[in-house]
Amino acid sequence: MMKSTIVKSVLMLLAFASVFSAAPASGNIEFTGGYADFIFYNYENEASSFIGNHLAFDLLAEPAKDVFVKAELEWSTQRLFPEGGRIATAGISYAYVDYPIADKMRIITGKFLLPFNVYNARLYRPDTARFANPPFINSLLVVNEISPLPVKAAGTGVQLSGVVDAGTDITLGWAAYIASRSEQEGGDCVGGRIAVISSGAFELGLSGYTTGIHDDSDLTMLGADIFGSYEPFELRSEYIKTKLDDSVDGFYLQAAYFFLEDYEIAVRYEKLDSINRTSVGAGWEVMDNLIIRLSYEWSDLADGITGQLAISF
C-alpha cells in the first residue's frame, strides 16, 4: 500500500508541475465539440427500452504555442451482460496537458485514456464506432467478470508518445506510460503501444500493460490490433490476452462496406473465452453529423436488436 501511495503522489506532482510549467495562458478555454447518442434495444427475455447512451463535451485551451490542455466531460451508460440493465456514470473522461519535448515527441500529464489497442482511446465515439454496443473485450461487465479494459479506461500519470519516419509512406508510432488507476481496476500500472502505420490505409499495433500492487499476482495484458482500408471496404480486428489468476482471451473481427456516400453495412464476430457473438448492422448518415444505425446480434448470452441515433457537434 505504501508503494502505491508513493507512486500516486509522484504522478500527481508531475501532472500539476506540468500545468504550471506551461507558459502563461494566452487564450480562453474553448468548447470544441462533443457527441451524444440515443439507443433503442430489444433483447430476448427483456423489456424493450429507449435510453440516452452518451452525452459528452470536449474542451480545449492553448496556454502557449503547441501546448494544449484537453478535457472531456461525459455522462454515459453501459449495458451489463447477460442479466441486462445498465450502469450510468458521469465525470471527467480525461483531462491532461499535452506539449512537445522534442522533435516528433510529446508528453501528456494528467488523466488520459490508455493507449491499449485502439478501440479504447480512438474508436469509442458513437459517431465513429460501427455498432452501439462495444466489443465484449471492452464491455464493463460480462458474465459477472469486471473487464480490465472497459470502454475509455483511463489512468492518471505521465505518457510519452512519438512517431519515427521509416521511409516511403511508413511511420512507426509509439506510446509509453506510467499511471495510477483505482484499486478495483488494478492500481498503478505501466504500459505502452507500438504501431506500424502506412498512409492511413494500414495499421498494425502491439500493446502491453501490467500492474504491480496485487498481493499474489500482477495483472498483465497483451494486445494486438490491425486495420486495413481499401475503399469502399474496411477491416479491423483486436485481440487481448489477460493474465491474473486465470487467463482470459478475447478478440473481435469486424468488416464494413460503404456505398452511395451515406450508407454503410458492417458485420462483427467476437469471442471472449467460450462466449461468442455475431452482429450485423447498417448505418445511414442522414445529414452531416447525424447517423442512424440498426443492428441485430446473436450471442451465447442473448439475441436482440439495437437501434442507435448518433450525433456529433
PyMOL commands that set and color helices and strands:
alter all, ss='L'
color gray80, all
select helices_A, chain A and resi 2-21+119-123+136-138
alter helices_A, ss='H'
color red, helices_A
select strands_A, chain A and resi 30-43+49-64+67-81+86-102+105-113+141-142+145-146+154-165+170-180+188-198+202-211+220-230+233-243+247-259+263-272+275-287+290-299+304-312
alter strands_A, ss='S'
color yellow, strands_A
deselect
rebuild
show_as cartoon
